[in-house]
Amino acid sequence: MTMGKIIFYEDRNFQGRSYETSSDCPDMTSYLSRCHSCRVESGCFMVYDRSNFMGNQYFVRRGEYGDYQRMGMSDCIRSCRNIPMHRGNFRMRMYEKENFGGQMHELSDDCESLPDRFRMNDMQSCHVMDGHWLMYDQPHYRGRQMYLRPGEYRNMRDMSMQMSSSPMKFMSMRRILDSCY
């Protein structure tokens, strides 16, 4: 499995001390007092503005990110998660209600608008069977983001409340493809 590589910098525009990693980092303060820019050498990562993969999330792929405030992050980066490359099928079951209740739809490709495609106004639970997915709180892949890896998610609203200060509605989702490697 190919791992990504990311370098974090204390200051904007790749200045100050740096920290390089290819794996998950639940608390950046162990390495840097703050983090305001990064350079993704390879792979894909989710970066978070709170420790332990909490707070606002932002997806980054190969490239340079010189100023986190321009990316929409409210604070500096406190943790990051490596997104492993997935080759194969993508499959997710989405449910209208929590605990896998109500209307169910299966998805194996990107969905630009949950309401338009499935007549669902929100997704309260889901089961990711295959692949890694990026969820958005607005149609057309805009707004706040949340990363989902294979597993069962029984209460998406509670999960989003734990991650950030306000609940998310999930209106679009896309597969994280190996093209970022």
Secondary structure, DSSP 8 states (H G I E B T S, - for coil): ----EEEEEEEGGGEEEEEEESS-BS-GGGT-S---EEEEEEEEEEEEEETTTEEEEEEEEEEEE--HHHHT-SS---EEEEE----S--EEEEEEEGGGEEEEEEESS-BS-HHHHH--S---EEEEEES-EEEEEETTTEEEEEEE-SEEES-HHHHHHHHSSS-----EEEE--GGG-
